[in-house]
Amino acid sequence: MALTSPRREPLADQVIAQLRIQITSGEWPVGSRIPTEVELVEQLGVARNTVREAVRALAHNGLLDIRQGSGTYVLATSELAGVMHRRFADAEQEQVAELRATLESSAARLAAGRRTERDLELLDLASERREEAWRSGDAESFVQADAAFHQAVVAASHNEVLAALYADLGEVLRTHLRNDVGPVLAAERYVPHADIVEAIRVQDGARAAERAAWVVGRCSVEEGT
């Protein structure tokens, strides 16, 4: 999605709106670095102060993270997600694990009863990408792929409220995943997820819920060892 030069006043609000679209549409994914201030000035055709004001406003709302010396990164896809991230940034990881287990096991149980053939295709694809990310050895890529897999399970539940809540908690849950995985992918920390997909495929709700909770519990146990 190409950025376009804003034509109406106030310019800062126009720039904020355009940058928000880049974020919420997925053009700038969570965790990615956005174009530099100089690049944004060139693309948008506005003054540097206008761009700076817009970026700071989105950072204040929790969508962007300004890191001195590194750049500006996408932190969340909605203001509520940004609020969630700030609110639970210092939460105990054991409690976040319990939250993950509760949400993901419930979603897996619902998905087993409601999944469509398209859902299964998306779950298989997400599972394959998770495996590819693990084999790549890149920890952050794996975190993003693992998070996408669990989001696919939640989506297959066809509960829009649960899916929205899970998405708004996205960065909180990804932070927990990063702590689980660690900075280096180690074979002994690998947790298979194929059983979750298979249980959903055969519509075994109890099994799907149990396996979804198990993968979170296993990661948390290993983190504490």
N, C-alpha and C positions, 0 to 999 in steps of 0.2 A: 504494500500500500504506500504510494508516494505521498510525501508531505507537500502541501501546497501553501503558497504565500497567502496569509490572511488579508482580507480586504476591508474589514469593518473594525470600528472601535468598540470597546477598548482592546488594544492589541494583545495585552497580556492575557486577557480572558480567552481570546481566540487561540493563542498559542497553547494555553493550558488545555483547551478542548481538543486540539489536534494531538498533543502529546498523550493525552488520556486515551484517545482512540488507538494510537499505536500500541499502548499497553494493554488495554482491555480486549483488543482484537487478536492479540497474540503475536503481532508483528515484532514486538519487543518482548520476548518471553521472560518470565520470572527468572532472575539470576543473571540475565544478560546485561552487558554494558550498553548504554544508549550512546548515540553519536555525541561527539564532543561539543562544547559550547560553540566553537568556531564553525563546526560543520552544521549545527542547527541554525546559526545565524545565516549561513550561506543558503541553506535549503529553504528557510522560511522568509528570508528577505526582510528581517526586522533587526532592530538594534540589539547589541549584546545584553544591555541591561534588561530588555524585555524578555529575552530568553532566560536570563538568570532569575528573574522574578518568577517566571512560570515554573522553572525547575524547582526552585525553593518552595513554591506553593505546593507542588505535588509531593515534595519530600516531607513537608509539614503534614500533609494528609496521609502519609504512610505508603505512598505508591513508589517512591524513589528513595534511594539511599545514596547520599553524597559522601564519597570516600576521598578524603584529601590525598592527592598524589596518585590516585588510582583511576578515578573517574566516577560516573554516576551510574548506578545499577537499578534494575527493576526489582522492587521488593515485594510487591503485591499487585493484584489485578483489580482491586477495588478498594475504596476507602475503608470499608469494614474489615477487609483482610488486613489492611495496614494497622487498624486499631487492634485487631486480634494479635498481630505479631508483637506490637508494643506491650499490650496488656500481659501476655504470657511469655515474654522474652526470658524472664527469670524463673519461670515455673520449674518445679522439681521434675526431672526427667522421668522418674517412676510414675508420677501422676499423669504426665503426657502419654506414657506407654499405656496406662490404664484407659485413657480416653481413646487412644488409637484402637485398642483391642475392642472396646465397646462399640465404637462406630463401625469399624471394619467387619467385625463379626456379624453385627446386625445387617449391614449392607450385603454381605455374602449370603446370609440366610434368605433375604428378600430376593436377591439376584437369582438364586437357585429356583425360586418359584416363578419368576417373572421374565427370565432372560429370553431373548429372541435369538434367531440364528445370526442376525447382525451383531448382537452383543457378543456372541461366542467368537465371531470373526475378529472383533476388536480386542477381545481378551487374548486371543491367540497371538495377535499382532503385538500387543503390549508385552506379552510374555516373551516373545521372540526378541523384541528390542531390549528388554531387561537382560536377557542372556547375552546379547551382543555387547551391551554396555559393560557387563561384568568381564567379559573376555577382553575388552579393550584395556582394562586396567585403570581406567580413569574414574576415580572415586566420585567426583561431582556428576559426571555423566550417568553413573550408575544410580546415584541418589535421584536424579531427575527421572530416569527411566523407571525406577522402582515406584516413585510417587505416581507416575503416570499409570502404572499397572493398577495400583490401588484405587486411583480415581476411576479407572475403567470398571472396576468391580462395583464401586459406588454408583456409577452411572447405570449399570445393569440392574440396579435395584428399582429403577424407575420411580424413585421417590425424590421429587424435585427439591423438597425442603432439606432432606438429608444431603443431597448432592451440593446444594448451595452452601450449607453449613460446612461441609467437608472442604469445599473450595476456599471458603473464607478462612479456614484454619490451615490452609495449605502450607504457608511458610513456617508456622509453628510445628507442623508435622514433619516437614522436610528437615528442619533443624534437628528434630529427634532422630530422623533417619541418618543424618550426618554423624551424629554422636554414636549411633549403632555401628555404622560402617567404619568410621575412623578415617584418617587421612590416606591410608594405604589399604587397598583391597587384599585381604588375606583369606586363603582357602578355608581356614577353619571358621571363618565368620560368614561363609556363604549359607543362605537359608533358601531352600527350594520353595517355589510357589506353585508348582504344577498341580499339586493336590487340590488347591483352591479352585483352579479352572476346571479340573475334572469333576469335582463335586457339584459345581454349578452346572456343568454340562449335563450330568445325569440327574440333575434336580434333587440332590440330596441336601436339603437345607441344613440339617443338624451337622452333617459332616463339613459342609462349606463354612459354617459359623465356627466350628471347632478348629479347623485348619487356619482360618483367618486369625483367630485369637492366638493360636499356637505360634505362628510366625513372629508375632509381636512379642510374645512372652519369651520365646527362645532368644531373640535378639537382645532383649533387656537383661536376661539372665547372663548371657555371654558378656554384655557390657560391664556387668558388675563383678565378673570373675577376674 
